[in-house]
Amino acid sequence: MRFDLSAEQRDFQQAIRHLIDSEAASDQLVTTIGDDQRDQRLWQRLLNDIGVGDILREGTELMVEAATAAREIGRGLVCPDFLPASVAAAFLRHDTENHGLLDDVQAGRRSIVVVDPGATGDSGLTVSTRDTTDVLSGTVVGLATAAPVPCSAIATAATDDGVQVFVVDDCPEPKVADQRLDLTRTICTLDLDGAGARRVNLPPLALEAAYLIQAAEAIGAGETCLELAVDHAKVRHQFGHPIGSFQAIKHRCATVATRLEAARAAMWNAAWELSVQTPTAGTRARIAKAASIETLKHAAENLIQILGGTGFTWEHPAHLYYRRAVASQHLFGTIDEHRDLVAQRLFVPTR
């Protein structure tokens, strides 16, 4: 099957790209790290002007559109609120009691921490019961939105009834490390010591939707790495010739382009299967997650090598893409964990 975006989806893609280019110039990425006002302004325009919030609330039915938005946001490493807000919308889309929470998060009236669900949905939190209330305990890693307190948390945990979603309405303030690896996400630790929580049934394919959004962001970031490498290879001269004419540089760029094409195909295939909820959609999402994150790291490493000394400076954004790649390898499950789960599904031994 040949997959391609429709005319409306391409218009949607171009609208997002134009907005991001106007609000967050790529040559100012390093100097605007931590600019919460810029990020919030861009996030609100994506929600209100482009309609990204409505797409996220539709769940997997509009997963191709959600992946399109994620890919464009990943290209510029902008809008750190997008991934946690996307995961929150996926986890709570069938729970009408929490629609007000989603409204507050998207409007910036409340911050939210999405606890890392790992590759299976078991975040490592301990679930117990106090009277008739579920209680969560443990120290976990999560993604936070940048809005001010009050703060809520959304976590998945393994129970006797399978993986369930838990909502903590008022949680402790998350701790964001000053020296964190990925400077373009708000990765934090959250200490839940006997926090009361409300239990919500995990919607079908909600975890896989989260993995797919992360994969689409990684594809966009990898595409930018390739563009930066090729642009530099065209103008950087050595021995009187552009370095892009040298075979070693050509091979690096060609290898990145080839791996990106394969990972991008896996991502779009997973997005389409999630949108129609095929029996293999969950497996495709895990394949896309593993392939996309691995490809981003490969693209970022080659970008730094092609840039030479410039690639090791703070002023060039190459290190931000490399940081994103390395941090993403440990967020929402590792590459090996997802591939192990895929192998268990595809290669079940027969007697």
Secondary structure as UniProt FT lines:
FT   HELIX           7..23
FT   HELIX           26..28
FT   TURN            29..34
FT   HELIX           36..45
FT   HELIX           46..50
FT   HELIX           52..57
FT   HELIX           59..62
FT   HELIX           63..76
FT   TURN            80..81
FT   HELIX           82..92
FT   TURN            93..94
FT   HELIX           96..98
FT   HELIX           99..107
FT   STRAND          111..115
FT   TURN            118..120
FT   STRAND          126..130
FT   TURN            131..132
FT   STRAND          133..144
FT   STRAND          151..159
FT   TURN            160..161
FT   STRAND          162..168
FT   STRAND          175..176
FT   TURN            183..184
FT   STRAND          187..201
FT   TURN            204..205
FT   HELIX           206..235
FT   STRAND          237..238
FT   TURN            239..240
FT   STRAND          241..242
FT   HELIX           243..245
FT   HELIX           247..276
FT   TURN            279..280
FT   HELIX           281..307
FT   HELIX           308..312
FT   HELIX           318..328
FT   TURN            329..330
FT   HELIX           335..346
//
